[in-house]
Amino acid sequence: MIMRYLDKENIENIATGASLFGAGGGGDPYVGKMMAISAIEKNGPVKLLSVDEVDDEDMYMPAASMGAPLVMTEKFPKGDEFTRAFNRLGKYLGKSIAGTFPMEAGGVNSMIPIVVAAQAGIPLVDCDGMGRAFPELQMTTFHLGGVSATPMVVTDEKGNLSILETVTDKWSERLARDQVVEMGASASVSLYPSTGRQMKQNGIKGIVTRCEEVGKIVKQHTKGKKWQLAQLLNLTQGFHLFDGKIVDISRETRGGFNYGEMTVQGLNDDEGQQMTIEFQNENLIAKRNGQIVTSVPDLICLTDMDSLVPSTSESIKYGKRITVLGLPADEKWRTKKGLETVGPKYFGYHFDYEPIESMVHREVKV
């Protein structure tokens, strides 16, 4: 890919695709999309660079929202927090910042770097640190590669701001999470300052473009769900896991996270079957009739059953008809360190991870 500019249509498609890769988390795509569109309407289109086009020695930083996604639907950002966090960290480092990139794929956190890029007049780089969304700060491929999450900035819509330097990335998560809770369970952060070389070594390349391609497929509703679904599964190498209706859902906001579980009663070919999905911001495990069919780090993605428009865990309501997709995670997450960081045992489940490719053929009982 060569350098290009992102306009309103690009952003709408990226937001849709990022909401799918957000695996239930990553924030409301509508909120993120409107912030990004407003930013480019005011400041002009944003330049998108491939990772191969960045200079090895230049410094790049992501900007993101941290906290419980459900809170952001009621506690909207003021609009200047992201650039404030970004600029303050650059000043603290004493270095010129050449560009930004998303830390994760998600409806809001894929859009925030576009806002920063437009406001600061810098390019966006086509990579991220997850290839999906995860709930904690240390859950990035930059962490797997030894890049420190700190120094990092945490700030809120009131103007409160702190800079953290920690001994481990897990300490970054713990200390920043406490601050975010005090700031109302949602705040803005800038972290993992990285050189171009570190981005090339550790980033999930091409994620922005991949999100856009998903958005283009979902938009082509006149071609029908069968065509759309085939295109999505081919693009993502994913699996169609379940069709059904939400018949029960429980959720709570605790410690700066959304926790919950949903029960899906089967429809169509899944008539008479039941699926339960547990989440912590993002969907963690899916069970069919009590047997696990996929788990983190692989992606469990919910879409509207008719339109295939992605659904976040906080937007799911009783009675909604959904299609459940399972997508394989990037190979970086399937390493020993990757599974120690984001595998099922980290989230308190007592079973070993098995790739979705084999689990769809052999269900594992808890």
LUMGUGU-988296 format. One line per 4 residues: number of its first residue (from 1); their letters; for each residue y, x, z of N, C-alpha, C. Coordinates in steps of 0.001 Angstrom, whole numbers, plus 500000, padded with zeros to 6 digits. Each point is the difference from the previous one (the first is absolute). Example, Ala and Ser with C-alpha at 12.3 -4.5 7.8 and 13.67 -1.06 7.14 Angstrom:
2
1> AS> 494310/513190/507800/501190/499110/500000/501200/500900/500000 | 501050/499650/499280/501190/500820/500060/501090/499230/500730
% end
This chain:
366
1> MIMR> 498807/500837/500000/501193/499163/500000/501244/500872/500000 | 501010/499595/499254/501275/500701/500030/501025/499135/500716 | 501106/500634/500348/501049/499314/500747/500430/498705/499297 | 500233/498952/500802/500516/498739/499483/500825/499331/501083
5> YLDK> 500654/498887/499655/500849/499293/500947/499405/498638/500341 | 500151/499611/501257/499479/498723/500473/501092/498942/500019 | 499729/498861/499351/500942/498885/500012/499405/498838/500807 | 500641/498863/499937/499590/498845/500793/498563/499582/499702
9> ENIE> 499640/499948/498730/498641/499580/499628/498963/500986/500532 | 500280/501305/499883/499089/501006/500552/499786/499772/501491 | 501107/499769/500706/499928/499837/501458/499187/498774/500381 | 500176/498904/499294/499224/498797/500300/498507/500258/499840
13> NIAT> 499627/500701/498937/498586/500309/499774/499460/500969/501050 | 500797/501011/500352/499577/500975/501007/499778/499308/501345 | 500912/499107/500371/499875/499295/501281/498721/499170/500050 | 499662/499344/498904/498771/499204/499958/498773/500890/500158
17> GASL> 499953/501083/499225/498855/500897/500074/499879/500689/501339 | 501136/500395/500573/499980/500665/501306/499509/499054/501075 | 500293/498712/499850/499514/499019/500960/498480/499912/499952 | 499410/500164/498811/498539/500029/499906/499448/501243/500696
21> FGAG> 500525/501178/499669/499522/501253/500589/500345/500098/501487 | 500925/499150/500471/500313/499967/501422/498855/499489/500854 | 498968/499401/499371/498793/499551/500702/500328/499091/501182 | 500954/499106/499782/500385/499046/501040/501219/500415/500790
25> GGGD> 500348/501289/499962/501141/500504/500755/501115/500468/499075 | 500894/500814/500561/501073/500570/499192/501234/499142/499878 | 499987/498806/500606/501208/499181/500014/500090/499006/498864 | 500926/499066/500148/500208/498910/499050/500570/500543/498690
29> PYVG> 499287/499833/498858/500497/500529/498737/501313/499370/499550 | 500245/498749/500396/501248/499348/499592/501195/500673/500660 | 499872/500288/501309/501086/500675/500719/500271/501363/499374 | 498925/500767/499783/500169/501326/499421/500585/499962/498606
33> KMMA> 499508/499082/499180/500465/499887/498619/501486/499673/499936 | 500457/499064/500818/501400/499618/499952/500922/501129/500472 | 499542/500785/500992/500799/501158/500433/500134/501009/498865 | 498875/500275/499303/500017/500995/498929/500817/499528/498804
37> ISAI> 499851/498735/499629/500764/499470/498860/501488/500028/500308 | 500367/499610/501224/501401/500034/500398/500559/501420/499910 | 499190/500976/500393/500452/501400/499991/500238/500507/498582 | 499112/499649/499056/500207/500506/498636/501091/499216/499269
41> EKNG> 500185/498730/500369/501105/499244/499394/501341/500590/500413 | 500068/500512/501220/501236/500587/500497/500187/501447/499544 | 498896/500757/499928/500103/501436/499765/499423/500492/498679 | 499326/499112/499264/499400/500416/498733/498510/500270/500141
45> PVKL> 499283/500117/498856/498549/500195/500029/499600/501319/500653 | 498776/500042/500493/499483/501170/500716/499106/500817/499072 | 500183/501307/500039/499184/500909/499203/498643/500208/500679 | 498903/499817/499244/498646/500219/500501/499437/501262/499363
49> LSVD> 499571/500942/500847/499410/501252/499535/498517/500036/500323 | 499213/500609/499145/498616/500276/500364/499990/501206/500936 | 498932/500159/500776/499901/501134/500913/500079/501315/499235 | 499468/500020/498801/499993/501236/499205/501400/500431/499584
53> EVDD> 500963/499099/500085/501362/500321/499571/500876/500531/501129 | 499508/500041/501240/500834/500448/501115/499861/501500/500185 | 501052/500596/500547/500001/501436/500262/499242/500300/501288 | 499184/501037/499983/499158/500326/501154/500790/500277/501264
57> EDMY> 501192/500553/499873/500754/500430/501177/500983/498947/500503 | 500248/498957/499215/500935/498960/500429/499417/499184/501154 | 500881/499363/500774/499585/499198/501157/500097/498510/499674 | 498961/499268/500367/499929/498556/499769/499606/499308/501303
61> MPAA> 500469/498757/500170/499686/499263/501222/499790/498523/499696 | 499008/499392/500631/499862/498540/499896/500863/499292/501032 | 500270/498739/499751/500655/499134/500978/499170/498729/500069 | 499875/499424/501195/499095/498869/500159/500439/499112/501157
65> SMGA> 499400/498818/500051/500134/499117/501147/498772/500175/500876 | 500190/500014/501300/498901/500153/500948/500007/498822/500964 | 498820/499475/500316/499908/498907/500955/499099/498895/499523 | 500139/498830/500590/499180/498844/499655/500610/499294/498795
69> PLVM> 499275/499908/498867/500561/499363/498806/500494/498584/500232 | 499325/499261/500877/500395/498607/500260/501418/499921/500530 | 500411/501016/500779/501337/499994/500598/501080/500078/498927 | 499736/500770/498928/501026/500186/498974/500328/498716/499258
73> TEKF> 499091/499013/500030/500305/498727/499351/501058/499225/500776 | 500230/500387/501258/501011/499339/500828/501150/500935/500366 | 499748/501297/500015/500990/500999/500392/500294/500870/498775 | 500879/499496/499151/500270/500679/498733/500774/501292/500222
77> PKGD> 499722/501008/499184/500789/501237/500092/501464/499732/499661 | 500872/500791/500586/501426/499890/499685/500273/500537/498597 | 499263/501062/499616/500128/500527/498644/500333/501469/499922 | 500635/500527/501061/500383/501405/499958/499111/500889/500861
81> EFTR> 498993/499392/500678/499165/500782/500919/499213/501086/499282 | 499466/499658/498828/499098/500913/499310/500729/501259/499551 | 501168/499814/499396/500761/501161/499544/500543/500781/501192 | 500336/499298/501089/500459/500689/501209/498915/500933/500534
85> AFNR> 498770/499479/500091/498880/500812/500479/499759/501180/499069 | 500034/499723/498718/499746/501016/498982/501056/501114/500061 | 501265/499603/500028/501088/500985/500021/500010/500804/501299 | 499708/499336/501109/500039/500709/501285/498902/501047/500078
89> LGKY> 498839/499700/499455/498921/500988/500021/500309/501175/499082 | 500605/499706/498854/500412/501088/499113/501020/500912/500662 | 500945/499405/500726/501010/500782/500722/499351/500839/501089 | 499042/499412/500703/499302/500709/501078/499239/501202/499445
93> LGKS> 499379/499827/498833/499248/501089/499379/500918/501043/499386 | 501256/499597/499738/500944/500928/499375/499644/500298/498561 | 499380/499041/499325/499560/500216/498627/500447/498847/499109 | 500229/500325/498742/500319/498972/499015/498713/499270/499624
97> IAGT> 500050/498685/499972/498820/499192/499702/500017/499627/498518 | 498961/500433/499278/499972/499840/498545/499523/498629/499558 | 499284/499278/500880/499485/498697/499607/499211/499361/501123 | 499485/498823/499721/499239/499252/501005/498735/499443/499371
101> FPME> 499131/499460/500840/498753/499402/499523/499481/499046/501082 | 499161/499028/499632/499460/499085/501020/498940/500683/500847 | 499978/499677/501300/498958/500538/500865/498702/499238/499816 | 500119/498722/499632/498818/499166/499780/500304/498983/498923
105> AGGV> 498937/499403/499461/500171/498862/499105/500040/498743/500864 | 501020/499201/499825/500163/498768/500766/501225/499275/499501 | 500053/498687/500231/501079/499192/499441/501380/500455/500393 | 500173/500497/501239/501292/500516/500447/500068/501510/499846
109> NSMI> 498975/500693/500455/500074/501459/500043/499875/500689/498650 | 499638/499264/498956/500110/500545/498655/501417/499826/499460 | 500745/499069/500591/501342/499673/499510/501106/500793/500692 | 499799/500351/501267/501045/500687/500760/500431/501313/499336
113> PIVV> 499070/500831/499501/500455/501216/499321/500820/499723/498734 | 499764/498857/499357/500827/499624/498845/501423/499708/500463 | 500121/499316/501147/501328/499743/500578/500712/501314/500290 | 499288/500926/500655/500589/501299/500343/500382/500775/498738
117> AAQA> 499106/500005/499010/500279/500726/498761/501245/499455/499305 | 500122/498668/499976/501167/499389/499358/501271/500311/500773 | 499953/499868/501327/501200/500215/500810/500422/501467/500031 | 499018/500906/500002/500310/501434/500105/500125/500687/498640
121> GIPL> 499638/499301/498927/500091/500604/498673/498993/501117/499777 | 498792/499833/500535/498948/501004/499843/498786/499349/499354 | 499075/500779/499440/498828/499408/499356/498920/499567/500980 | 499149/499119/499522/498796/499576/500699/498826/500723/499346
125> VDCD> 499067/500488/500817/498832/500716/499471/498788/499078/500035 | 499200/500034/498935/498877/499094/499808/498761/500480/500764 | 500086/499945/501328/498843/500296/500844/500244/499367/501360 | 498965/499934/500828/500189/499579/501381/499012/500750/500884
129> GMGR> 499958/499628/501277/499152/500716/500933/498785/499226/500457 | 499660/498908/499315/498843/499201/500428/499206/499431/498835 | 500686/499597/498915/499332/499283/498923/499707/498562/500376 | 500521/499573/501137/499818/498675/500591/500955/499936/501181
133> AFPE> 499786/499119/500964/500774/500004/501240/499053/500170/501179 | 500475/500698/501025/499295/500157/501268/500997/499764/501123 | 499526/499660/501219/500932/499607/501063/500656/501127/500788 | 499460/501240/499964/500524/501039/500892/500539/501202/499218
137> LQMT> 500950/500716/500606/500731/501064/499317/499138/501173/499572 | 498979/500329/500775/499166/501144/499662/498995/499680/498894 | 499948/498748/499577/499013/499580/498999/500531/500224/498589 | 500241/501276/499679/500509/500358/498682/499223/501189/499453
141> TFHL> 499986/500115/498685/499347/501151/499376/500796/501279/500235 | 501275/499873/500348/500786/501181/500374/499496/500548/501333 | 499689/499095/500930/499392/500423/501263/498664/500700/499744 | 499189/499454/499106/498714/500629/499687/500198/501410/499460
145> GGVS> 501116/500201/499281/500287/501306/499412/500751/500953/500899 | 500273/499580/501252/500652/500892/500952/501512/499959/500000 | 500613/499056/499278/501456/499850/500017/500383/499210/501256 | 500996/500460/500742/500400/499351/501238/500840/498751/499739
149> ATPM> 499745/498966/500797/500805/498775/499902/501425/500227/500482 | 500204/500989/500847/501321/500272/500552/500541/501317/499486 | 501345/500145/500075/500941/499093/500647/500123/498670/499258 | 500176/498939/500788/500167/498670/499426/501126/499270/500710
153> VVTD> 500565/499039/499297/501087/499182/500537/499507/498572/500172 | 500377/499380/501113/499770/498570/500241/501361/499353/500238 | 500298/498925/499289/501289/499331/500182/499832/498500/499821 | 500965/499224/500534/499929/498541/499873/501267/499446/499376
157> EKGN> 500041/498676/499882/501140/499351/499333/501266/500067/500834 | 499873/500309/501292/501181/500099/500869/500689/501357/499882 | 499280/500997/499493/500556/501348/499899/499385/500993/500965 | 499095/499537/500884/499275/500936/500857/499180/500950/499137
161> LSIL> 499953/501277/500387/499295/500983/499188/499463/501113/500886 | 498777/500444/499719/499443/501149/500712/499282/500905/499026 | 499892/501262/500363/499253/500979/499219/498851/500499/500860 | 498804/499959/499454/498804/500418/500718/499444/501298/499427
165> ETVT> 499589/500880/500894/499164/501140/499630/498813/499962/500940 | 498800/499945/499460/498809/499819/500823/498963/501080/499703 | 499054/500148/500914/498984/501037/499854/498876/499585/499057 | 499786/498690/499831/499016/499495/499042/500542/498736/499349
169> DKWS> 499401/499619/498879/500415/498772/499327/499617/498762/500810 | 498929/500083/500770/499627/498877/500856/501064/499772/501073 | 500581/501093/500539/501103/499857/500942/501227/499386/499311 | 500196/500316/498735/501097/499366/499251/499817/498491/499988
173> ERLA> 498781/499560/499720/499689/498574/499985/500256/499373/501363 | 499512/500619/501065/500113/499411/501335/501457/499890/500443 | 500762/501077/499833/501381/499993/500482/500898/499131/499126 | 499813/500081/498690/500811/499170/499108/499683/498522/500195
177> RDQV> 498717/499683/500227/499608/498598/500173/500674/499401/501230 | 500084/500775/501087/500681/499511/501204/501462/499686/499701 | 500650/500867/499237/501406/499761/499664/500144/498764/499121 | 499090/499855/499030/500069/498847/499096/499836/498697/500779
181> VEMG> 499091/499980/500959/499819/498801/500824/501299/499655/500718 | 500665/501009/500566/501267/499763/500699/501101/499564/499036 | 499888/500386/498740/500993/499621/498997/499739/498627/499404 | 499020/499295/500551/499722/498647/499532/498774/499890/499130
185> ASAS> 499081/500986/500084/498710/500015/499299/500116/500285/498508 | 501193/500389/499535/500172/500405/498607/501185/500952/499919 | 499817/501143/499326/501068/500988/499867/499784/500791/498720 | 500951/500867/499687/499935/500816/498796/499731/501450/500371
189> VSLY> 499201/500674/499179/499642/501387/500286/500084/500839/498733 | 500232/501299/500207/499837/500993/498940/499218/501139/500610 | 498963/500454/499318/499031/500921/500598/499271/500776/498902 | 499088/500880/500407/499233/500817/499069/500872/500674/498926
193> PSTG> 501085/500689/500379/500750/500742/498985/499078/501008/499325 | 500010/500013/498666/499012/500777/499246/500638/500711/498823 | 499481/501157/499688/500427/500699/498785/499288/499380/498802 | 500509/500311/498822/499337/499543/498790/498558/500480/499931
197> RQMK> 499765/501224/500447/498638/500537/499999/499091/499183/500926 | 500505/499647/501175/499201/499204/500935/499713/498606/499452 | 500949/499436/499273/499771/498694/499375/498886/500089/498965 | 500028/501061/499196/498980/500170/498974/498617/500182/500611
201> QNGI> 499933/500652/501143/498718/500272/500647/499469/498782/500760 | 500895/499189/500571/499565/498983/500953/500273/498555/499604 | 500892/499762/499069/500362/498631/499654/498937/499291/499175 | 499996/498664/500080/499181/499167/499116/500842/499778/498741
205> KGIV> 499635/500665/498936/500844/500032/498806/499926/498702/499201 | 501157/499609/499456/500064/498876/499078/499943/498627/500636 | 500195/499907/501322/499836/498713/500678/501060/498984/499587 | 501236/500451/499763/501056/499058/499607/499666/499370/498651
209> TRCE> 499558/500821/499056/499621/499500/498681/498783/499086/500093 | 499044/500348/500858/498811/499162/500170/500384/498636/500568 | 500914/499990/500960/500489/498730/500548/500642/499159/498895 | 500784/500647/499167/500672/499284/498915/498983/499397/499035
213> EVGK> 498936/500725/499697/498970/499492/499090/499311/498772/500581 | 499746/500010/501313/499429/498820/500654/500953/498819/499871 | 501281/500245/500270/500989/498938/499894/500065/499388/498610 | 499865/500813/498979/500012/499502/498622/498810/499080/499742
217> IVKQ> 498839/500380/500525/498802/499172/499814/500161/498651/500698 | 500458/500011/501241/500157/498767/500771/501011/499067/499329 | 501019/500588/499387/501037/499196/499345/499459/499224/498795 | 498951/500501/499361/499499/499392/498763/499040/498843/500305
221> HTKG> 500529/499017/500738/499182/498878/500448/499533/499114/498855 | 500701/500035/498862/499600/499145/498877/498677/500447/499395 | 499594/501229/500274/498714/500486/499467/498821/499550/500844 | 500287/499398/501161/498939/499445/500828/499466/500961/501034
225> KKWQ> 499481/499413/501077/499534/500811/501125/498840/500906/499609 | 499096/499521/499164/498836/500814/499627/500439/501303/499356 | 500953/499910/499076/500521/501210/499339/500734/500889/501004 | 500866/499382/500824/500759/500771/500974/499084/500750/500971
229> LAQL> 498991/499280/500500/499095/500601/500972/499240/501169/499385 | 499532/499835/498787/499281/501087/499324/500902/501214/499821 | 501254/499758/499639/500944/501097/499812/500291/500714/501326 | 500182/499225/501068/500278/500589/501316/498830/500851/500486
233> LNLT> 498791/499471/499866/498831/500731/500468/499768/501257/499172 | 500293/499943/498726/499861/501178/499152/501027/501069/500376 | 501243/499579/500241/501066/500934/500351/499738/500675/501340 | 499520/499235/500974/499849/500508/501364/498584/500468/500320
237> QGFH> 499057/499777/499066/498577/500269/500256/499510/499213/501211 | 500538/498785/500137/499726/499187/501173/498889/498991/499802 | 499818/499143/501030/498928/499017/500035/500551/498647/500447 | 499481/498942/499384/500333/498629/500399/499041/499625/501122
241> LFDG> 500499/499888/501234/499141/499806/501156/499775/498546/500387 | 501025/499134/499821/499877/498661/500576/501100/499084/499484 | 499671/498720/499870/500981/498929/499783/499860/499009/501141 | 501114/499542/500548/499871/499028/501073/501318/499467/500506
245> KIVD> 499908/499154/501006/501169/499370/500625/500098/500455/501449 | 501222/500346/500425/500238/500380/501386/499795/498774/500892 | 499045/500107/500932/499737/498871/500895/500363/500326/501439 | 500294/501265/500285/500429/500368/501343/500707/501346/499920
249> ISRE> 501080/500155/500759/500690/501286/500048/500683/500156/501354 | 499860/501165/500581/500689/500315/501248/500725/501316/499805 | 501201/500107/500552/500753/501256/499892/500911/500127/501211 | 500286/501251/500368/500950/500273/501066/500699/501317/499690
253> TRGG> 501241/500115/500485/500745/501247/499880/499900/500718/501334 | 499438/501209/499962/499753/500739/501235/500170/501490/499746 | 500853/500648/500815/500183/501433/499880/500564/500446/498670 | 500780/499130/499353/500593/500359/498707/499078/499787/498816
257> FNYG> 498895/499263/500187/499062/499704/498915/499730/498509/499942 | 499597/499526/498821/499427/498665/499861/498482/500125/500071 | 499383/499294/500963/498541/499975/500104/499523/498592/499688 | 498810/499893/499423/499472/498666/499790/498670/499968/499277
261> EMTV> 499540/498784/499784/498731/499761/499300/500115/498682/499256 | 499436/499950/498814/499984/498757/499219/498571/499670/499600 | 499746/498709/499890/498694/499520/499551/500192/499270/498673 | 499175/500342/499023/500111/499449/498648/498707/499269/499662
265> QGLN> 500120/498712/499683/498825/499199/499611/499832/500091/498495 | 498789/500321/499543/499764/500287/498598/500200/498824/499066 | 500497/500324/498805/500156/499029/498913/499370/500594/498738 | 499850/499159/498980/499441/500432/498717/498623/500626/500217
269> DDEG> 499779/501215/499519/498694/500647/500142/499677/500351/501450 | 501000/499959/500871/499799/500341/501410/499889/498763/500886 | 499805/498847/499396/499824/498753/500748/498882/500168/501027 | 500262/499585/501248/499013/500105/501059/500003/501333/500726
273> QQMT> 500811/500954/499512/500115/501310/500637/501280/500046/500846 | 500097/500979/500874/501201/500170/500819/500353/501475/500096 | 501282/500290/499899/500489/501376/500150/501015/500051/501126 | 499919/501020/500839/501024/500257/501004/500622/501352/499711
277> IEFQ> 501321/500079/500177/500753/501229/499740/500846/500302/501230 | 499872/501202/500520/500777/500438/501148/501073/500977/499533 | 501187/499922/500624/501092/500855/499544/500827/500541/501152 | 500608/501155/499749/501053/500586/500844/501102/500407/499029
281> NENL> 500937/499115/499773/500935/500076/498878/499219/499892/498688 | 499152/501001/499712/499162/499990/498803/498611/499462/500327 | 499308/499479/498979/498645/499501/500170/499044/501169/500260 | 499193/499878/501044/499143/501108/500437/498541/499830/499591
285> IAKR> 499423/498840/500268/498606/499770/499624/499847/498576/499486 | 499028/499819/499119/499643/498673/499507/498510/499800/500201 | 499637/498828/500552/498589/499665/500223/499671/498718/499243 | 498859/499999/499340/499486/498774/499387/498808/499540/500827
289> NGQI> 500123/498810/500581/498934/499456/500840/499579/500997/501085 | 500987/500672/500594/499748/500907/501100/499621/501409/499603 | 499845/500255/498709/499618/501331/499539/501179/500670/499299 | 500236/501254/500344/501131/500730/499431/499783/500252/498513
293> VTSV> 501011/499680/499202/499924/500255/498562/500967/501089/499554 | 501023/500292/500809/500876/501146/499734/500870/500252/501217 | 500515/501235/500084/500825/500371/501154/500965/501101/499599 | 500986/500247/500888/500882/501137/499794/499162/501275/499902
297> PDLI> 500460/500964/499184/501290/500058/499309/500071/499256/498668 | 498881/499392/499530/500087/499215/498774/500901/498798/500219 | 500538/499461/498929/501031/498969/500077/499387/498610/499934 | 500452/499121/500881/499646/498580/499982/501280/499257/499641
301> CLTD> 500033/499439/498799/501238/499427/499457/499838/498495/499792 | 501000/499245/500412/499984/498549/499877/500975/499572/498916 | 499555/499090/499142/500884/499450/498982/499857/498480/499967 | 501003/499337/499463/499891/498560/499765/498844/499746/499044
305> MDSL> 499166/499017/500285/498778/499796/499221/500293/499589/498563 | 501127/499348/499774/500312/499538/498645/500860/500988/499222 | 501022/500568/500649/500960/500848/499283/499719/501486/500130 | 499186/500392/500998/499736/501403/500339/501233/500732/500521
309> VPST> 501044/499271/500384/501150/500625/500656/499545/500488/501372 | 500232/501273/500337/499523/500544/501287/500610/499291/501197 | 499229/499932/501087/500448/499379/501243/499926/501018/501126 | 501042/500077/500816/499979/500860/501181/499398/499239/501168
313> SESI> 499531/500729/501014/499341/499347/501125/500945/499067/500754 | 501313/500345/500032/500917/499134/500733/500363/498734/499220 | 499739/499985/498683/500335/498821/499195/498833/499019/499874 | 498821/500419/500440/498821/499143/499891/500129/498794/500942
317> KYGK> 499698/498823/499479/500079/498770/500782/498687/499221/499898 | 499775/499139/500975/498841/499116/499970/500011/499184/498705 | 498849/499906/499368/499868/499196/498791/500234/500750/498710 | 500546/501220/500068/500270/500755/498785/498692/500428/499342
321> RITV> 499932/499857/498690/498821/500402/499235/500223/501408/499480 | 499070/500891/500312/500199/501403/499668/498796/500599/499280 | 500273/501048/499251/498974/500872/499442/500095/501330/500734 | 498858/500514/500462/499957/501260/500735/499461/501087/499077
325> LGLP> 500768/501066/499854/499599/501145/499190/499764/501207/500898 | 499063/500843/499627/499768/501258/500702/500211/501156/499042 | 500861/500947/500388/500328/501134/499133/499610/501306/500674 | 499427/500949/499265/499651/501290/500596/501248/500806/500349
329> ADEK> 499970/500645/501176/501112/500858/500424/499985/501306/499219 | 501138/500690/500015/500078/501326/499409/498992/500928/500679 | 499472/500941/499230/498965/500901/500525/500471/500805/501204 | 501307/500226/500134/500504/500736/501163/499638/499295/501308
333> WRTK> 499912/498671/499955/499677/499243/501212/498516/500005/500307 | 499193/500423/499075/498552/499990/500195/499474/501351/500491 | 500903/500929/500263/499626/501287/500573/499764/499836/501501 | 499465/501045/500635/499761/499944/501444/501295/499738/500758
337> KGLE> 501067/500753/499673/501274/499806/500703/500602/498650/499660 | 499837/499568/498762/500510/498691/499612/499367/498884/500806 | 498681/500058/500171/499305/498956/500751/500287/500087/501491 | 500211/501213/500521/500401/500127/501399/501360/499349/500238
341> TVGP> 500837/500003/498965/501371/499498/500111/500090/498502/499773 | 499219/499464/499057/500147/498580/499630/498671/499273/499835 | 498895/500615/500388/498709/499336/499863/499805/498900/501020 | 498940/499217/499872/499788/498860/500916/499920/500400/501468
345> KYFG> 499451/501173/500296/499869/500396/501405/501359/500253/500645 | 500979/500446/499207/501335/500199/500573/500556/498673/500513 | 499696/498914/499306/500527/498684/500369/499102/499275/501015 | 499004/500708/500537/499195/499426/501073/498722/499319/499568
349> YHFD> 499619/500142/498724/498762/499390/499525/498844/500999/500146 | 498822/499483/500322/498864/500868/500308/499014/500062/498835 | 500505/500389/498854/499120/500230/498852/500622/501081/499124 | 499175/500640/499207/500463/501052/499103/500538/499393/498708
353> YEPI> 500994/500655/499449/500553/499570/498718/498979/500165/498891 | 499963/499000/499131/499211/500100/498778/500881/499561/498836 | 500052/500763/498910/500867/499639/498878/499707/498596/499482 | 501044/499340/499578/499854/498621/499533/499036/499908/498829
357> ESMV> 499931/501046/499176/499112/499971/498843/498553/499747/500412 | 499593/500552/501149/498628/499771/500462/499901/498775/500894 | 501071/499689/500728/499941/498855/500924/499906/498666/499274 | 500567/499899/498819/499896/498729/499275/498557/499725/499578
361> HREV> 499185/501046/500003/498594/499830/499651/499095/500000/501227 | 500520/500532/501123/499183/500037/501211/500871/499689/501207 | 499950/498768/500484/500821/499568/501116/499472/500632/501289 | 500940/500453/500844/499647/500677/501238/500300/499084/501159
365> KV> 499015/499706/500833/500204/499123/501145/500592/500781/501161 | 500966/499393/500711/500656/500671/501137/498957/500296/501076
% end
